[in-house]
Amino acid sequence: MRFSFTILIFLLLTGCKSTDNATSTTQDAPTVPGKSTAPAPRPIASPFTVLGASVEGDSLRVQLQFGGGFRTHTFTLVSDGVATKSLPRQQPLKLLHDAQGDMGRALIQEQRSFDLTPFRDPSQPKIRLTLDGWPDFLDYTYTP
């Protein structure tokens, strides 16, 4: 019985060995001239808080709060899905924040503006925006 238990432990331990020194047997894909082989960019997910949001003309004005203080922070407004088919259409949006690795401890509040013209629907004069992190709808009215 003791011998069986020892063999069982030995098999479990040898089955769990590390693959740190393993070598790859796959071949590299051939490179095509003009195509980049750079890795895909990392997702941008630095934390921030939306303190306020409003639509003024063709701009989304957002009051933001985030930590930092040593580097320039970039925010990008992107679609967060397909616009609905309801009337008026609803377009979900979200902001991406790249802190550039800023580890500063200052609590910064800034107002940023973003162009809304790429989110227009040419068949309607109004679209209702939903911004991730902001509880209210934002109506964007324009001339199609």
C-alpha positions as CSV (number, residue, x, y, z in Angstrom):
1,M,0.0,0.0,0.0
2,R,2.8,2.4,0.9
3,F,4.6,1.6,-2.3
4,S,1.5,2.4,-4.4
5,F,1.1,5.7,-2.6
6,T,4.8,6.6,-3.3
7,I,4.4,5.8,-7.0
8,L,1.2,7.9,-7.2
9,I,3.0,10.9,-5.6
10,F,6.0,10.4,-8.0
11,L,3.7,10.4,-11.0
12,L,1.9,13.5,-9.9
13,L,5.1,15.4,-9.3
14,T,6.7,14.4,-12.6
15,G,3.5,15.3,-14.4
16,C,3.6,18.9,-13.0
17,K,7.1,19.8,-14.1
18,S,7.8,23.3,-15.4
19,T,8.0,24.1,-19.1
20,D,10.3,27.1,-18.6
21,N,13.1,25.5,-20.6
22,A,10.9,24.1,-23.4
23,T,11.8,25.1,-26.9
24,S,9.2,26.0,-29.6
25,T,9.0,23.7,-32.6
26,T,6.8,26.0,-34.6
27,Q,8.2,27.8,-37.5
28,D,8.0,31.6,-37.9
29,A,5.5,32.8,-40.4
30,P,7.1,34.3,-43.5
31,T,7.3,38.1,-43.5
32,V,5.5,39.9,-46.2
33,P,7.1,43.2,-47.5
34,G,5.1,46.2,-46.3
35,K,3.3,44.4,-43.5
36,S,4.2,45.1,-39.9
37,T,5.2,42.2,-37.6
38,A,5.0,44.4,-34.5
39,P,2.9,43.1,-31.6
40,A,-0.7,44.4,-31.2
41,P,-0.9,47.5,-29.0
42,R,-1.8,46.9,-25.4
43,P,-5.3,47.9,-24.3
44,I,-5.5,51.3,-22.6
45,A,-7.1,51.0,-19.2
46,S,-5.8,53.7,-16.8
47,P,-8.5,54.6,-14.2
48,F,-10.4,57.9,-14.2
49,T,-13.8,59.3,-13.2
50,V,-16.3,61.2,-15.3
51,L,-17.4,64.2,-13.1
52,G,-19.6,65.8,-15.8
53,A,-20.6,65.6,-19.4
54,S,-22.5,67.8,-21.9
55,V,-22.9,68.3,-25.6
56,E,-22.0,71.7,-26.9
57,G,-22.4,72.1,-30.7
58,D,-20.4,69.3,-32.3
59,S,-18.3,68.6,-29.2
60,L,-18.7,66.4,-26.2
61,R,-17.3,68.3,-23.1
62,V,-16.3,66.1,-20.2
63,Q,-15.0,67.0,-16.8
64,L,-12.5,64.2,-15.8
65,Q,-10.7,63.3,-12.6
66,F,-7.6,61.1,-12.6
67,G,-4.3,60.5,-10.7
68,G,-0.9,61.5,-12.1
69,G,1.1,64.6,-12.4
70,F,4.3,63.6,-14.2
71,R,3.3,62.8,-17.8
72,T,0.8,63.8,-20.4
73,H,-2.4,61.8,-20.3
74,T,-4.4,61.1,-23.5
75,F,-8.1,60.4,-23.7
76,T,-9.7,59.0,-26.8
77,L,-13.5,58.9,-27.5
78,V,-14.5,55.6,-29.2
79,S,-17.7,53.8,-30.0
80,D,-18.7,51.2,-27.4
81,G,-20.9,49.2,-29.8
82,V,-23.3,49.6,-32.7
83,A,-25.9,52.4,-32.6
84,T,-29.5,51.1,-31.9
85,K,-32.2,51.2,-34.5
86,S,-34.6,53.1,-32.2
87,L,-35.7,56.7,-32.9
88,P,-33.7,58.6,-32.0
89,R,-30.8,56.3,-32.4
90,Q,-28.7,55.6,-29.4
91,Q,-24.9,55.4,-29.7
92,P,-22.9,54.0,-26.8
93,L,-19.5,55.7,-26.3
94,K,-16.6,55.3,-24.0
95,L,-13.4,57.1,-23.2
96,L,-10.0,55.3,-23.3
97,H,-7.4,56.8,-20.9
98,D,-3.7,56.2,-21.4
99,A,-1.7,57.6,-18.5
100,Q,1.7,56.8,-20.2
101,G,2.7,54.9,-17.0
102,D,2.3,58.0,-14.8
103,M,2.5,56.9,-11.2
104,G,2.1,60.4,-9.7
105,R,-0.2,60.9,-6.7
106,A,-1.7,64.2,-7.6
107,L,-5.5,64.2,-8.2
108,I,-6.1,66.1,-11.4
109,Q,-9.3,67.5,-12.7
110,E,-9.5,68.6,-16.3
111,Q,-12.1,69.4,-18.9
112,R,-11.6,67.8,-22.3
113,S,-13.5,68.1,-25.6
114,F,-14.1,65.5,-28.2
115,D,-15.4,65.8,-31.8
116,L,-18.8,64.1,-32.2
117,T,-19.2,64.4,-36.0
118,P,-18.0,60.8,-36.7
119,F,-21.0,59.6,-34.7
120,R,-23.6,61.4,-36.8
121,D,-26.4,59.5,-38.6
122,P,-27.0,61.1,-42.0
123,S,-30.6,60.1,-42.0
124,Q,-31.5,61.8,-38.7
125,P,-30.9,65.3,-37.1
126,K,-30.5,63.8,-33.6
127,I,-28.7,61.0,-31.9
128,R,-28.8,60.1,-28.2
129,L,-25.4,59.3,-26.7
130,T,-24.6,57.1,-23.8
131,L,-21.2,57.6,-22.2
132,D,-19.7,54.8,-20.1
133,G,-19.3,56.2,-16.6
134,W,-22.0,58.8,-17.0
135,P,-25.6,58.0,-15.9
136,D,-27.5,60.4,-18.1
137,F,-28.3,60.4,-21.9
138,L,-26.7,63.1,-23.9
139,D,-28.7,64.4,-26.9
140,Y,-26.6,65.4,-29.9
141,T,-28.6,67.6,-32.4
142,Y,-27.1,68.5,-35.8
143,T,-28.0,69.3,-39.4
144,P,-27.7,66.1,-41.5
